[in-house]
Amino acid sequence: MTRIRTTHVGSLPRPHDLLDQMKARLAGQPYNREHYDGRVRRAVAECVRRQVDCGIDIVADGEQSKPGFFTYVKERLAGFEPRPGKKVAFFDAERQAFPEYYKDYFARAMTGGSIAPVVPMVCTGPVKYIGEEALRRDIDNLKAAMAASGAKAAFMPSVAPSGAGTNEHYKSDEEFFFAVADAMHREYQAIVDAGLYLQIDDPFTRRVDQPRAARHCGREGALPHLLRHQRGPARARSGARRGGALHAAGERWRLFVRGGECPP
């Protein structure tokens, strides 16, 4: 009988003492960098060990080093600046349909559950990748944890171009997505070169595979709208201008999407 391999989608709970150190670092308070890096390394080892003990076949570092994706973009990409107070649309149709639920959900589990204020990132200059050192630490920590636990396969999440932020610098969103893709190509390729599966996290991709969703997404249906809306991000994700890490990755990459409302 063929065994079904098991995995998960990425983020797992961080130890409380690590969260306390993250809060201090993000608040600009004094902290011991060597001690902090060591705690992250141990947290990754503990996280991977628990996954192996639970029978997970394709493990991950649980994103133990990442306070959140807004902070992650700031640390990995130059050309962005935080924009406090800027409103970002999150699942607007669903929020309007279920306002009480989403008020509580965002207060506890999303922005309200963050260890630091969630500040939207806006592109105000040329995008450049600056995350080599942080990425190398993440890869080294995960590979060491795999060796110690006996894990045979692992993946590492990375943000899709459409999730990096909003554009105020480039002439078009498509040009912006391509610029982010060119920059993120270095991270995508490094993950694959390390022998890991690359997971592209794209929270803004909509469902298009269900007939019922298509029937309720306008007269053209969901798929044409998605292709028109996502043409820039999708081509950027494939690295069209440079051959791209995803092409080189072959079957060693996967796409993580979340359910969202149908486009108008």
Backbone as numpy.savetxt, mean C-alpha at the origin, in Angstrom:
# Nx Ny Nz CAx CAy CAz Cx Cy Cz
-4.23 -35.21 -3.08 -5.08 -34.01 -3.08 -4.20 -32.77 -3.08
-4.46 -31.81 -3.99 -3.67 -30.60 -4.07 -3.99 -29.67 -2.91
-2.97 -29.18 -2.26 -3.16 -28.30 -1.11 -3.33 -26.86 -1.59
-4.32 -26.17 -1.05 -4.53 -24.76 -1.37 -3.59 -23.92 -0.51
-2.74 -23.14 -1.15 -1.79 -22.31 -0.40 -2.53 -21.13 0.22
-2.10 -20.76 1.41 -2.77 -19.70 2.16 -1.88 -18.47 2.28
-2.53 -17.31 2.36 -1.81 -16.05 2.53 -2.77 -15.04 3.16
-2.43 -13.78 3.16 -3.32 -12.73 3.68 -3.03 -11.45 2.90
-3.52 -10.30 3.34 -3.42 -9.10 2.52 -2.36 -8.10 2.97
-1.68 -8.34 4.10 -0.55 -7.44 4.40 -0.44 -6.97 5.83
-1.23 -5.98 6.22 -1.04 -5.34 7.52 -1.55 -6.21 8.66
-0.72 -6.34 9.70 -1.07 -7.10 10.90 -0.78 -6.23 12.12
-1.40 -6.52 13.28 -1.22 -5.67 14.46 0.25 -5.53 14.86
0.61 -4.31 15.25 1.96 -4.05 15.77 1.96 -4.19 17.29
3.09 -4.57 17.89 3.19 -4.61 19.35 2.97 -3.22 19.94
2.37 -3.16 21.12 2.06 -1.88 21.74 3.30 -1.03 21.97
4.39 -1.66 22.40 5.59 -0.86 22.67 6.19 -0.30 21.38
6.05 -1.01 20.27 6.51 -0.48 18.99 5.63 0.70 18.56
4.32 0.59 18.76 3.43 1.70 18.43 3.77 2.94 19.23
4.13 2.77 20.51 4.52 3.91 21.34 5.77 4.58 20.78
6.73 3.78 20.33 7.94 4.35 19.76 7.66 5.04 18.43
6.75 4.46 17.64 6.36 5.10 16.37 5.73 6.47 16.62
4.84 6.52 17.62 4.18 7.79 17.94 5.21 8.84 18.33
6.18 8.46 19.14 7.22 9.41 19.56 8.04 9.89 18.37
8.41 8.98 17.50 9.21 9.36 16.33 8.44 10.29 15.41
7.17 9.97 15.14 6.37 10.79 14.23 6.05 12.16 14.84
6.02 12.23 16.17 5.76 13.50 16.84 7.01 14.35 16.97
8.14 13.85 16.50 9.39 14.60 16.58 10.06 14.56 17.94
9.63 13.63 18.77 10.24 13.50 20.09 11.54 12.72 19.99
12.44 12.91 20.97 13.71 12.17 20.94 13.48 10.66 21.03
14.24 9.91 20.27 14.15 8.45 20.33 15.48 7.86 19.90
15.73 6.63 20.32 16.98 5.94 20.01 16.78 5.18 18.70
17.44 5.62 17.63 17.22 5.02 16.31 17.66 3.55 16.28
18.78 3.25 16.91 19.25 1.86 16.92 18.27 0.96 17.66
17.75 1.44 18.78 16.79 0.66 19.55 15.49 0.50 18.76
15.08 1.56 18.09 13.84 1.52 17.31 13.96 0.52 16.16
15.06 0.58 15.42 15.26 -0.35 14.31 15.30 -1.79 14.80
15.92 -2.00 15.97 15.98 -3.34 16.53 14.61 -3.85 16.92
13.76 -2.95 17.44 12.40 -3.39 17.83 11.57 -3.73 16.60
11.73 -2.96 15.52 11.03 -3.28 14.28 11.48 -4.66 13.78
12.79 -4.89 13.82 13.33 -6.17 13.34 12.76 -7.33 14.13
12.68 -7.19 15.46 12.12 -8.26 16.29 10.62 -8.42 16.05
9.93 -7.30 15.83 8.49 -7.37 15.56 8.21 -8.14 14.27
9.04 -7.92 13.26 8.89 -8.66 12.00 9.13 -10.14 12.24
10.18 -10.47 13.00 10.49 -11.87 13.28 9.34 -12.55 14.03
8.79 -11.85 15.03 7.68 -12.40 15.80 6.44 -12.58 14.92
6.19 -11.60 14.07 5.01 -11.63 13.20 5.09 -12.78 12.20
6.25 -12.94 11.58 6.43 -14.02 10.60 6.34 -15.38 11.28
6.92 -15.50 12.46 6.86 -16.77 13.20 5.41 -17.16 13.49
4.60 -16.19 13.90 3.19 -16.48 14.19 2.44 -16.93 12.94
2.76 -16.31 11.82 2.11 -16.71 10.56 2.47 -18.15 10.20
3.74 -18.48 10.33 4.18 -19.85 10.03 3.50 -20.83 10.99
3.45 -20.49 12.26 2.80 -21.37 13.24 1.31 -21.57 12.93
0.68 -20.57 12.31 -0.74 -20.67 11.96 -0.96 -21.40 10.64
0.12 -21.75 9.95 -0.02 -22.47 8.70 -0.09 -21.62 7.46
0.27 -20.33 7.57 0.28 -19.44 6.40 1.46 -19.83 5.50
1.18 -20.02 4.22 2.23 -20.43 3.28 3.02 -19.26 2.72
2.33 -18.18 2.37 3.00 -17.00 1.81 2.85 -15.88 2.84
3.91 -15.64 3.58 3.87 -14.73 4.72 4.24 -13.31 4.29
4.19 -12.40 5.24 4.62 -11.02 5.01 5.17 -10.47 6.31
5.74 -9.26 6.24 6.28 -8.64 7.45 5.20 -7.97 8.28
3.93 -8.06 7.83 2.85 -7.43 8.56 2.89 -5.91 8.53
3.77 -5.37 7.68 3.98 -3.92 7.57 4.33 -3.31 8.93
5.13 -4.05 9.69 5.48 -3.62 11.05 6.23 -2.29 11.07
6.95 -1.98 10.01 7.74 -0.74 9.99 6.95 0.46 9.52
5.72 0.25 9.03 4.96 1.33 8.38 3.84 1.83 9.29
3.93 3.07 9.74 2.83 3.63 10.55 1.54 3.75 9.76
1.62 3.87 8.45 0.45 4.01 7.59 0.90 4.44 6.21
0.00 4.36 5.23 0.43 4.62 3.86 0.62 6.10 3.58
-0.02 7.01 4.31 0.25 8.42 4.12 1.69 8.74 4.52
2.10 8.21 5.67 3.48 8.40 6.13 4.45 7.68 5.21
4.06 6.51 4.75 4.90 5.72 3.85 5.23 6.48 2.57
4.23 7.15 1.98 4.47 7.93 0.76 5.47 9.05 1.04
5.31 9.71 2.15 6.22 10.81 2.51 7.66 10.33 2.64
7.85 9.11 3.18 9.19 8.59 3.41 9.82 7.99 2.15
8.98 7.60 1.16 9.50 6.92 -0.02 9.58 7.80 -1.26
8.81 8.87 -1.33 8.74 9.67 -2.55 8.96 11.15 -2.25
9.88 11.77 -3.00 10.05 13.22 -2.95 9.10 13.84 -3.97
8.75 15.11 -3.75 7.85 15.81 -4.64 6.46 15.96 -4.06
6.26 15.42 -2.86 4.96 15.52 -2.20 5.08 16.37 -0.94
3.98 17.01 -0.59 3.93 17.74 0.68 2.61 17.46 1.37
2.61 17.44 2.71 1.35 17.22 3.43 0.44 18.42 3.27
-0.85 18.16 3.21 -1.82 19.23 3.07 -2.90 19.07 4.15
-2.62 19.55 5.36 -3.61 19.42 6.44 -4.93 20.09 6.06
-6.01 19.44 6.40 -7.32 20.01 6.14 -7.90 19.68 4.77
-7.09 19.14 3.87 -7.59 18.79 2.55 -8.52 17.59 2.67
-9.67 17.67 2.07 -10.62 16.58 2.13 -10.34 15.57 1.02
-10.30 14.30 1.40 -10.08 13.22 0.45 -11.33 12.35 0.43
-11.82 12.09 -0.76 -13.05 11.31 -0.89 -12.77 9.84 -0.61
-13.43 9.28 0.38 -13.34 7.86 0.70 -14.73 7.24 0.58
-14.97 6.44 -0.47 -16.19 5.66 -0.60 -17.44 6.54 -0.41
-17.51 7.64 -1.16 -18.56 8.64 -0.92 -19.98 8.07 -1.01
-20.24 7.24 -2.03 -21.59 6.71 -2.19 -21.99 5.84 -1.01
-21.06 5.01 -0.56 -21.36 4.15 0.59 -21.52 4.96 1.86
-20.70 6.00 2.02 -20.79 6.83 3.22 -22.13 7.56 3.27
-22.62 7.99 2.11 -23.92 8.66 2.08 -25.06 7.69 2.36
-24.89 6.44 1.93 -25.94 5.45 2.15 -25.97 4.96 3.59
-24.80 4.91 4.24 -24.72 4.39 5.62 -23.91 5.37 6.48
-24.41 6.58 6.69 -23.62 7.61 7.38 -23.26 7.27 8.82
-24.21 6.64 9.56 -23.92 6.34 10.96 -22.79 5.31 11.07
-22.86 4.29 10.23 -21.82 3.25 10.27 -20.45 3.84 9.95
-20.37 4.60 8.88 -19.06 5.10 8.45 -18.52 6.17 9.37
-19.38 6.91 10.03 -18.90 7.87 11.02 -18.14 7.16 12.13
-18.73 6.06 12.60 -18.07 5.27 13.64 -16.84 4.55 13.10
-16.95 4.01 11.87 -15.84 3.24 11.28 -14.61 4.11 11.07
-14.78 5.30 10.51 -13.64 6.16 10.27 -13.06 6.70 11.57
-13.90 6.86 12.57 -13.41 7.37 13.86 -12.56 6.33 14.59
-12.95 5.05 14.46 -12.25 4.01 15.20 -11.20 3.27 14.39
-11.54 2.88 13.16 -10.72 1.92 12.42 -9.87 2.53 11.33
-10.24 3.68 10.82 -9.47 4.27 9.72 -8.66 5.45 10.25
-9.05 6.65 9.89 -8.27 7.82 10.28 -8.19 7.97 11.80
-9.27 7.64 12.50 -9.26 7.76 13.95 -8.41 6.71 14.62
-8.13 5.60 13.93 -7.33 4.54 14.50 -5.85 4.66 14.20
-5.45 5.74 13.52 -4.05 5.91 13.16 -3.24 6.37 14.36
-1.95 6.03 14.35 -1.09 6.45 15.45 -0.62 7.88 15.27
-0.84 8.46 14.09 -0.53 9.85 13.82 -1.65 10.41 12.96
-1.86 11.73 13.00 -2.92 12.31 12.18 -2.73 11.96 10.70
-3.82 11.60 10.03 -3.76 11.29 8.61 -3.86 12.59 7.83
-2.77 12.95 7.18 -2.71 14.19 6.40 -2.54 13.84 4.93
-3.47 14.23 4.08 -3.35 13.91 2.65 -2.06 14.47 2.05
-1.50 13.73 1.10 -0.27 14.13 0.42 -0.61 14.67 -0.96
0.03 15.79 -1.32 -0.22 16.44 -2.60 1.10 16.58 -3.34
1.11 16.22 -4.62 2.31 16.34 -5.44 2.47 17.79 -5.88
3.58 18.41 -5.48 3.84 19.81 -5.81 5.15 20.00 -6.56
5.83 18.89 -6.90 7.09 18.97 -7.63 7.40 17.65 -8.30
8.52 17.56 -9.01 8.88 16.31 -9.69 8.97 15.15 -8.70
8.39 14.03 -9.06 8.39 12.85 -8.19 9.71 12.10 -8.34
10.29 11.76 -7.21 11.56 11.02 -7.20 11.54 10.01 -6.06
12.08 8.81 -6.31 12.12 7.79 -5.25 13.29 8.05 -4.32
13.02 8.07 -3.00 14.05 8.35 -2.01 14.04 7.29 -0.90
13.37 6.17 -1.13 13.16 5.20 -0.06 14.09 4.02 -0.04
15.26 4.13 -0.72 16.15 2.97 -0.83 16.55 2.38 0.52
16.92 3.23 1.46 17.40 2.73 2.75 16.27 2.04 3.53
15.10 2.66 3.56 13.97 2.06 4.27 13.55 0.76 3.61
13.55 0.72 2.30 13.16 -0.49 1.58 14.16 -1.62 1.85
15.44 -1.31 1.86 16.45 -2.33 2.12 16.28 -2.90 3.52
15.97 -2.05 4.50 15.74 -2.55 5.86 14.54 -3.49 5.88
13.46 -3.09 5.20 12.26 -3.93 5.18 12.55 -5.30 4.56
13.26 -5.29 3.44 13.58 -6.56 2.76 14.49 -7.41 3.63
15.52 -6.81 4.19 16.46 -7.56 5.03 15.75 -8.16 6.25
14.89 -7.37 6.88 14.17 -7.86 8.05 13.27 -9.04 7.70
12.58 -8.95 6.57 11.68 -10.03 6.17 12.46 -11.28 5.78
13.54 -11.13 5.06 14.34 -12.29 4.66 14.94 -12.98 5.87
15.41 -12.19 6.85 15.96 -12.78 8.07 14.88 -13.53 8.85
13.68 -12.95 8.91 12.58 -13.61 9.62 12.17 -14.90 8.91
12.20 -14.91 7.59 11.88 -16.13 6.85 12.89 -17.23 7.15
14.17 -16.85 7.15 15.22 -17.84 7.42 15.07 -18.43 8.82
14.74 -17.57 9.80 14.62 -18.03 11.17 13.40 -18.90 11.41
12.32 -18.64 10.66 11.06 -19.34 10.89 10.85 -20.52 9.95
11.63 -20.59 8.90 11.44 -21.64 7.92 10.40 -21.34 6.87
9.95 -20.08 6.79 8.96 -19.70 5.77 9.57 -19.86 4.39
8.80 -20.42 3.47 9.30 -20.71 2.13 9.00 -19.62 1.13
7.99 -18.80 1.37 7.61 -17.76 0.42 7.03 -16.57 1.18
7.22 -15.37 0.61 6.72 -14.17 1.26 6.39 -13.12 0.21
5.53 -12.19 0.60 5.21 -11.05 -0.27 5.45 -9.77 0.48
5.57 -8.67 -0.27 5.73 -7.35 0.33 4.81 -6.37 -0.37
3.95 -5.67 0.38 3.05 -4.70 -0.25 3.79 -3.43 -0.66
3.29 -2.81 -1.72 3.80 -1.52 -2.19 2.63 -0.75 -2.78
2.67 0.55 -2.67 1.53 1.36 -3.10 1.46 1.45 -4.62
0.24 1.46 -5.15 0.02 1.71 -6.57 0.15 3.20 -6.85
0.48 3.58 -8.08 0.57 5.01 -8.40 -0.69 5.78 -8.07
-1.86 5.16 -8.21 -3.11 5.86 -7.94 -3.34 6.11 -6.45
-2.53 5.49 -5.58 -2.71 5.66 -4.15 -1.69 6.57 -3.50
-0.83 7.21 -4.31 0.26 8.00 -3.74 -0.19 9.35 -3.22
-1.22 9.91 -3.82 -1.67 11.24 -3.44 -2.37 11.90 -4.61
-2.56 13.21 -4.52 -3.21 13.96 -5.59 -2.21 14.87 -6.28
-2.56 15.32 -7.46 -1.63 16.02 -8.33 -1.92 17.51 -8.42
-0.90 18.32 -8.14 -0.97 19.76 -8.39 0.24 20.25 -9.18
1.04 19.32 -9.69 2.27 19.70 -10.38 2.26 19.35 -11.86
1.83 18.15 -12.19 1.88 17.69 -13.58 0.67 18.19 -14.36
0.81 18.24 -15.70 -0.23 18.79 -16.56 -1.50 17.95 -16.56
-1.36 16.67 -16.36 -2.52 15.79 -16.35 -2.32 14.70 -15.31
-3.43 14.05 -14.93 -3.32 12.95 -13.99 -2.55 11.78 -14.61
-2.72 11.57 -15.90 -1.99 10.48 -16.54 -0.48 10.72 -16.46
-0.05 11.95 -16.72 1.37 12.27 -16.60 1.85 12.07 -15.16
1.00 12.45 -14.21 1.32 12.26 -12.79 1.47 10.79 -12.45
0.51 9.95 -12.90 0.58 8.52 -12.62 1.83 7.89 -13.21
2.19 8.31 -14.43 3.40 7.79 -15.04 4.63 8.18 -14.23
4.67 9.41 -13.73 5.82 9.87 -12.95 5.95 9.05 -11.67
4.83 8.80 -11.00 4.87 7.99 -9.78 5.29 6.56 -10.12
4.77 6.03 -11.23 5.15 4.67 -11.63 6.64 4.58 -11.93
7.18 5.58 -12.61 8.61 5.58 -12.90 9.42 5.55 -11.60
8.96 6.34 -10.61 9.67 6.38 -9.34 9.50 5.07 -8.57
8.27 4.56 -8.49 8.01 3.34 -7.74 8.58 2.10 -8.40
8.91 2.19 -9.69 9.54 1.07 -10.39 10.74 0.54 -9.61
11.49 1.43 -8.98 12.68 1.00 -8.24 12.30 0.12 -7.06
11.21 0.47 -6.38 10.76 -0.35 -5.25 10.19 -1.67 -5.74
9.35 -1.62 -6.76 8.76 -2.84 -7.30 9.85 -3.83 -7.71
10.85 -3.32 -8.44 11.90 -4.19 -8.96 12.74 -4.78 -7.84
13.05 -3.96 -6.83 13.87 -4.45 -5.71 13.18 -5.57 -4.96
11.87 -5.46 -4.77 11.12 -6.50 -4.08 11.17 -7.80 -4.86
10.95 -7.72 -6.16 10.99 -8.92 -7.01 12.40 -9.50 -7.05
13.41 -8.64 -7.18 14.80 -9.11 -7.24 15.21 -9.81 -5.95
14.54 -9.48 -4.84 14.85 -10.12 -3.56 14.20 -11.49 -3.44
13.47 -11.91 -4.47 12.82 -13.22 -4.44 11.48 -13.22 -3.75
10.91 -12.04 -3.54 9.62 -11.91 -2.87 8.52 -11.68 -3.89
7.28 -11.98 -3.49 6.14 -11.60 -4.30 5.85 -10.12 -4.06
5.59 -9.40 -5.12 5.22 -7.99 -5.03 3.70 -7.87 -5.00
3.17 -7.20 -3.97 1.74 -6.94 -3.90 1.51 -5.45 -4.11
0.78 -5.10 -5.17 0.43 -3.71 -5.44 -0.88 -3.41 -4.72
-0.86 -2.46 -3.80 -2.05 -2.07 -3.06 -2.73 -0.92 -3.79
-3.91 -1.18 -4.33 -4.65 -0.15 -5.08 -6.06 -0.05 -4.52
-6.28 0.79 -3.50 -7.59 0.86 -2.87 -8.65 1.55 -3.72
-8.26 2.12 -4.86 -9.22 2.88 -5.65 -9.74 2.13 -6.87
-9.32 0.88 -7.06 -9.88 0.07 -8.13 -11.28 -0.38 -7.75
-12.21 -0.27 -8.68 -13.59 -0.64 -8.41 -13.89 -2.06 -8.85
-14.95 -2.63 -8.32 -15.42 -3.95 -8.76 -16.00 -3.85 -10.16
-15.57 -4.76 -11.04 -16.13 -4.75 -12.39 -16.54 -6.15 -12.83
-16.38 -7.15 -11.99 -16.55 -8.52 -12.42 -17.92 -9.09 -12.10
-18.81 -8.29 -11.55 -20.12 -8.82 -11.20 -21.19 -8.16 -12.06
-21.99 -8.95 -12.74 -23.03 -8.38 -13.61 -23.94 -7.40 -12.90
-24.28 -7.69 -11.64 -25.18 -6.79 -10.92 -24.54 -5.43 -10.73
-23.23 -5.43 -10.43 -22.52 -4.15 -10.29 -22.51 -3.40 -11.61
-22.29 -4.14 -12.71 -22.25 -3.50 -14.02 -23.60 -2.87 -14.36
-24.69 -3.54 -14.04 -26.01 -3.04 -14.40 -26.32 -1.73 -13.69
-25.71 -1.51 -12.53 -26.02 -0.33 -11.74 -24.93 0.74 -11.81
-24.05 0.63 -12.78 -22.96 1.59 -12.89 -23.09 2.45 -14.15
-24.29 2.83 -14.53 -24.47 3.70 -15.68 -24.71 2.93 -16.96
-25.13 3.65 -17.97 -25.56 2.99 -19.20 -24.42 2.29 -19.92
-23.16 2.73 -19.72 -22.04 2.06 -20.37 -21.60 0.82 -19.59
-22.10 0.65 -18.37 -21.65 -0.46 -17.54 -20.37 -0.10 -16.80
-19.99 -0.96 -15.86 -18.85 -0.66 -14.99 -17.53 -0.79 -15.72
-17.41 -1.79 -16.59 -16.10 -2.06 -17.18 -15.61 -0.93 -18.07
-16.43 -0.40 -19.02 -15.94 0.71 -19.83 -15.55 1.91 -18.99
-16.36 2.21 -17.94 -16.04 3.33 -17.07 -14.71 3.10 -16.36
-14.52 1.90 -15.86 -13.28 1.59 -15.16 -12.09 1.73 -16.08
-12.21 1.19 -17.29 -11.09 1.26 -18.22 -10.77 2.70 -18.58
-11.82 3.53 -18.74 -11.57 4.92 -19.06 -10.96 5.65 -17.87
-11.49 5.38 -16.68 -11.02 6.06 -15.47 -9.63 5.59 -15.06
-9.36 4.29 -15.27 -8.13 3.71 -14.77 -7.05 3.57 -15.84
-7.30 4.09 -17.05 -6.31 3.86 -18.10 -4.93 4.39 -17.70
-4.91 5.61 -17.13 -3.62 6.14 -16.70 -2.98 5.28 -15.63
-3.67 5.04 -14.48 -3.11 4.21 -13.42 -2.76 2.80 -13.89
-3.63 2.20 -14.72 -3.37 0.82 -15.13 -2.13 0.75 -15.99
-2.00 1.67 -16.94 -0.79 1.67 -17.77 0.43 1.99 -16.93
0.24 2.88 -15.96 1.37 3.19 -15.08 1.78 1.99 -14.27
0.75 1.22 -13.78 1.09 0.04 -12.99 1.87 -0.97 -13.81
1.60 -1.03 -15.11 2.32 -1.99 -15.95 3.67 -1.47 -16.36
3.98 -0.23 -16.00 5.29 0.33 -16.32 5.49 0.50 -17.81
4.47 1.02 -18.52 4.50 1.02 -19.98 5.72 1.74 -20.54
6.14 2.82 -19.93 7.21 3.61 -20.54 8.58 2.97 -20.38
8.73 2.08 -19.38 10.06 1.58 -19.09 10.16 0.06 -19.15
9.15 -0.60 -19.66 9.19 -2.06 -19.64 8.63 -2.57 -18.34
8.99 -1.91 -17.24 8.28 -2.08 -15.98 8.65 -3.29 -15.15
8.62 -3.08 -13.83 8.91 -4.17 -12.90 7.85 -5.26 -12.95
6.59 -4.89 -13.22 5.54 -5.90 -13.21 5.70 -6.87 -14.36
6.16 -6.37 -15.51 6.43 -7.28 -16.62 7.57 -8.22 -16.26
8.62 -7.67 -15.66 9.78 -8.49 -15.29 9.42 -9.49 -14.19
8.40 -9.14 -13.38 8.05 -10.00 -12.26 7.37 -11.28 -12.70
6.83 -11.29 -13.92 6.13 -12.49 -14.37 4.95 -12.79 -13.47
4.95 -13.96 -12.84 3.86 -14.34 -11.94 4.15 -13.99 -10.48
5.20 -13.24 -10.21 5.58 -12.93 -8.84 5.02 -11.59 -8.38
3.84 -11.24 -8.85 3.18 -10.05 -8.32 1.68 -10.31 -8.28
0.99 -9.52 -7.46 -0.44 -9.64 -7.32 -1.01 -8.27 -6.98
-2.31 -8.10 -7.20 -2.97 -6.82 -7.00 -3.97 -6.94 -5.86
-3.86 -6.06 -4.89 -4.81 -6.02 -3.78 -5.74 -4.85 -4.00
-7.04 -5.14 -4.10 -8.04 -4.10 -4.28 -9.06 -4.20 -3.16
-9.83 -3.14 -3.00 -10.88 -3.12 -2.00 -12.20 -2.82 -2.68
-13.27 -3.37 -2.13 -14.58 -3.08 -2.67 -14.92 -1.61 -2.50
-15.52 -1.02 -3.51 -15.91 0.39 -3.43 -17.23 0.58 -4.13
-17.67 1.83 -4.15 -18.95 2.09 -4.78 -18.79 2.13 -6.30
-19.89 1.96 -7.01 -19.86 2.06 -8.47 -19.64 3.51 -8.85
-18.84 3.75 -9.90 -18.66 5.14 -10.37 -19.98 5.67 -10.90
-20.19 6.98 -10.84 -21.43 7.56 -11.34 -21.47 7.52 -12.87
